[in-house]
Amino acid sequence: MTANKNNNTAMRLLACAGFGALAMTGAAQAQVPSVRPIAASGSLTPTPAVVAPARPSEGAKSTVQPPTAAPSAASTFSCNTSPEFARFSQPLRRVAHRLAAGEPVTIVAIGSSSTAGAGASSPATSYPSRLADELKQRFPGHDITVLNRGVNGDETQQMLARFATDVIAPRPDLVLWQVGTNSVLRDHSLRTHAVLLREGVAQLKDIGADVVLMDMQFAPRVLAKAETQGMEDQIAFVAKEANVDLFNRFALMRNWHQVQHIPFDVFTAPDELHMNDWGYACVAKFLAAAIAEAGTRPTATAAAPAAH
């Protein structure tokens, strides 16, 4: 009887030990995160888990970092300055004289919405604002002012009507005149536009300012119009005829898209017409490089023009 009693006690002890081991095994398994099987390709894909960050003790520096925003498409493309688009055919004689003498330089940017900054996230990211920043970096210590005289929707005729107050009154050393886009979008006469363009260039030359024409933007809504190439040819012809410089924005943006294979949405706004921050910044970078080069050519080709 004593033997049987001892046997029963031993069996009860073994049973308790067994249940304890099973309980410990279950607890250990509950602490191991589940992992999906290795895929056929050999990649390991863990099951997503939500982890609550630990609360830092008072006075301790938290190691929990805020989530990082996904990079935009524009951040994967760089704006590379190429000599092809960063040099004017004519020297900027008045700008060169002012820089050499250490005198203030005033630049007026006249144009429509792509000068005013439509499509930019703020006025500070329009091309004239970015141009001012670029020139200050290139010419530290020089007093260079860029005035934005862009008005949304303006055509060449409306810009000419503003010349006396918006362009001539500030006594500019350099005028950047962006033209053409709205006339093409509204299917207006190229012949009439040519007359107005020549008249405007003549007025700017009469005040002794350096003149740079800026042509249209290479954007889907501009490309859809039948007179786009005709307007491009006209602006280039007038610039050459009047011996003033042309900043070929159209060719620059075409290079982005057709040569560098940059998608339109990287440099144009959702309206498929205006530039965005990336586009304005890159245009300003190329334009600043061209102004800096043309404004620092040897003095033999940059004699001081008559005062105005």
C-alpha positions in Angstrom: 0.0 0.0 0.0 2.9 2.3 0.9 4.4 1.7 -2.5 1.2 2.5 -4.3 0.9 5.7 -2.3 4.4 6.7 -3.2 3.7 6.0 -6.9 0.6 8.2 -6.9 2.5 11.0 -5.3 5.3 10.8 -7.9 2.8 10.8 -10.8 1.1 13.9 -9.4 4.5 15.7 -9.2 5.3 14.7 -12.8 2.0 16.0 -14.0 2.5 19.4 -12.2 5.9 19.7 -13.7 4.6 18.9 -17.2 1.8 21.6 -16.9 4.4 24.1 -15.6 6.7 23.4 -18.6 3.8 23.8 -21.0 2.8 27.1 -19.4 6.4 28.5 -19.6 6.6 27.4 -23.3 3.4 29.1 -24.1 4.5 32.3 -22.4 7.8 32.3 -24.3 6.0 31.7 -27.6 3.7 34.7 -26.9 6.7 37.0 -26.7 8.2 36.0 -30.1 6.9 38.3 -33.0 5.4 36.3 -35.8 7.4 36.3 -39.1 6.0 35.5 -42.5 7.7 32.7 -44.3 10.6 33.5 -46.6 9.2 34.3 -50.0 10.2 32.4 -53.1 12.6 35.2 -54.1 14.5 34.8 -50.9 13.4 38.1 -49.3 12.2 38.1 -45.7 9.0 40.0 -45.1 8.2 40.6 -41.4 4.7 41.1 -40.3 4.0 44.8 -39.7 3.7 45.7 -36.1 2.5 48.8 -34.3 4.9 49.7 -31.5 4.1 52.3 -28.9 7.1 54.6 -28.2 8.4 54.4 -24.7 7.7 57.5 -22.6 11.0 59.2 -21.7 11.7 59.9 -18.1 11.5 63.6 -17.0 14.5 65.5 -18.2 15.6 62.8 -20.5 16.0 63.4 -24.3 13.6 61.5 -26.4 15.1 59.2 -29.0 11.8 58.9 -30.9 12.1 60.7 -34.3 9.2 62.3 -36.2 8.2 60.5 -39.4 10.2 61.5 -42.5 8.2 62.8 -45.4 8.5 60.9 -48.6 10.8 62.7 -51.1 9.1 64.6 -53.9 9.7 63.8 -57.5 11.6 67.0 -57.9 14.1 66.1 -55.3 15.4 63.3 -57.5 16.4 65.7 -60.3 19.2 68.3 -60.1 19.4 71.6 -62.0 22.7 71.4 -63.9 24.0 74.7 -65.3 25.2 74.2 -68.9 27.2 76.9 -70.8 24.8 76.5 -73.7 22.0 78.1 -71.8 24.0 80.4 -69.4 25.6 82.8 -71.9 24.1 85.8 -73.7 25.2 86.7 -77.2 25.6 90.4 -76.2 27.5 91.8 -73.2 25.5 93.6 -70.6 27.5 96.9 -70.9 25.6 99.0 -68.4 25.5 96.2 -65.7 29.2 95.7 -66.3 29.9 99.4 -65.8 27.8 99.6 -62.6 29.5 96.5 -61.1 33.0 97.7 -62.0 32.3 101.1 -60.3 30.8 99.5 -57.2 27.5 101.2 -57.9 24.0 99.8 -57.2 22.4 97.7 -59.9 18.6 97.8 -60.5 16.9 95.1 -62.5 13.3 95.2 -63.5 11.5 92.0 -64.5 8.5 92.8 -66.6 6.0 90.2 -67.8 2.9 88.3 -67.1 2.0 85.5 -64.7 5.2 83.5 -65.1 7.0 86.6 -63.9 4.5 87.4 -61.2 5.0 83.8 -59.9 1.9 81.9 -60.7 2.4 78.3 -59.8 5.0 79.1 -57.1 4.4 78.2 -53.5 5.1 81.8 -52.3 6.3 85.1 -53.7 9.8 84.2 -52.4 10.0 81.3 -54.9 9.1 83.3 -58.0 11.9 83.6 -60.6 12.7 87.3 -59.8 13.0 86.6 -56.1 15.2 83.5 -56.7 17.2 85.5 -59.2 17.9 88.2 -56.6 19.2 85.5 -54.2 21.4 83.9 -56.9 23.0 87.3 -57.8 23.7 88.2 -54.2 25.6 84.9 -53.8 27.6 85.6 -57.0 28.2 89.3 -56.1 28.6 89.6 -52.4 28.9 93.1 -51.2 27.2 94.6 -54.3 23.8 96.3 -54.0 21.6 94.5 -56.5 17.9 94.9 -56.6 15.4 92.9 -58.6 11.9 94.4 -59.0 9.1 92.1 -59.9 6.7 93.8 -62.3 4.8 90.8 -63.5 1.0 91.0 -63.8 -1.2 87.9 -64.3 -2.8 87.7 -67.7 -0.9 90.6 -69.3 -0.1 90.6 -73.0 2.5 92.8 -74.7 0.1 95.7 -75.2 -0.8 95.9 -71.5 2.9 95.6 -70.5 3.7 98.6 -72.8 1.0 100.6 -71.1 2.8 100.0 -67.8 6.3 100.8 -69.1 6.4 104.5 -67.9 5.5 103.7 -64.3 6.7 100.1 -63.8 9.8 100.0 -65.9 11.2 103.4 -66.8 10.5 105.2 -63.5 12.8 103.0 -61.4 15.7 103.8 -63.8 16.7 100.2 -64.4 20.2 99.1 -65.5 18.8 95.9 -66.8 15.3 95.0 -68.0 14.2 91.4 -68.3 11.1 91.3 -70.6 9.1 88.0 -70.6 6.6 88.0 -73.5 4.6 85.9 -75.9 2.7 83.3 -73.9 -0.7 84.9 -73.4 -0.8 86.1 -77.0 -0.3 82.5 -78.2 -2.8 81.1 -75.7 -5.4 83.5 -76.9 -4.7 83.0 -80.6 -3.9 86.7 -81.2 -2.1 88.0 -84.3 1.6 87.4 -84.5 2.0 90.3 -86.9 0.4 92.8 -84.4 2.6 91.3 -81.6 5.8 91.9 -83.7 5.0 95.6 -84.0 4.4 96.0 -80.2 7.5 94.0 -79.4 9.8 96.2 -81.6 8.2 99.3 -80.1 8.9 98.1 -76.5 12.5 97.1 -77.2 13.1 100.6 -78.7 11.7 102.3 -75.6 14.0 100.2 -73.4 17.1 100.9 -75.5 16.3 104.7 -75.5 16.7 104.8 -71.7 20.1 103.2 -71.9 19.2 100.0 -70.1 20.5 96.6 -71.0 17.7 94.5 -72.4 17.1 90.7 -72.2 14.0 89.2 -73.8 12.6 86.0 -72.3 10.5 83.8 -74.5 7.7 81.3 -73.7 7.7 78.3 -71.4 8.0 74.8 -72.7 4.8 73.5 -71.2 1.9 71.2 -72.4 -0.6 74.0 -72.8 1.8 76.2 -74.8 2.9 73.2 -76.9 -0.8 72.6 -77.8 -1.1 75.9 -79.7 -0.5 76.2 -83.4 1.4 79.5 -83.3 3.9 78.5 -80.6 6.8 78.0 -83.0 5.9 81.2 -84.9 6.1 83.2 -81.7 9.4 81.6 -80.7 10.8 82.5 -84.1 9.5 86.1 -83.9 11.0 86.8 -80.4 14.4 85.4 -81.5 14.3 87.5 -84.7 13.5 90.8 -82.9 16.2 90.1 -80.3 18.8 89.6 -83.1 17.5 92.5 -85.1 17.7 94.9 -82.2 21.0 93.5 -80.9 19.6 92.7 -77.5 20.0 89.4 -75.6 17.5 86.5 -75.5 17.2 84.2 -72.6 15.9 81.1 -74.3 13.6 79.7 -71.6 11.7 77.6 -74.2 14.9 75.7 -75.3 16.1 75.3 -71.7 12.9 73.7 -70.5 12.8 71.6 -73.7 16.2 70.3 -72.8 14.9 69.3 -69.3 12.1 67.3 -70.8 13.5 65.9 -74.1 17.2 65.5 -73.3 17.4 65.0 -69.6 14.0 63.2 -69.5 12.6 65.1 -66.6 8.8 64.7 -66.4 6.7 67.8 -66.9 5.3 67.6 -63.4 8.8 68.1 -61.9 9.1 71.6 -63.3 5.5 72.7 -64.1 2.5 73.3 -61.9 -0.6 71.1 -62.1 -2.2 73.6 -64.5 0.4 72.4 -67.1 1.3 76.0 -67.9 3.2 77.8 -65.2 6.4 76.7 -63.6 6.6 75.4 -60.0 9.2 76.1 -57.4 11.7 73.7 -59.0 11.2 75.3 -62.4 11.5 78.9 -61.2 14.6 78.1 -59.2 16.4 76.4 -62.1 15.5 79.2 -64.5 16.8 81.8 -62.0 20.0 79.8 -61.7 20.7 79.7 -65.4 19.6 83.4 -65.8 21.9 84.5 -63.0 24.8 82.6 -64.6 24.2 84.4 -67.9 23.9 87.8 -66.3 27.1 87.2 -64.3 29.0 86.2 -67.4 27.7 89.0 -69.6 28.2 91.6 -66.8 31.8 90.7 -66.2 33.2 90.4 -69.7 36.4 92.3 -70.5 35.9 96.1 -70.4 36.9 96.4 -74.0 33.5 94.8 -74.9 31.6 96.4 -72.1 32.2 100.1 -72.3 29.9 102.3 -70.2 26.8 103.4 -72.1 25.3 106.9 -71.9 23.8 107.8 -68.5 20.0 107.6 -68.3 
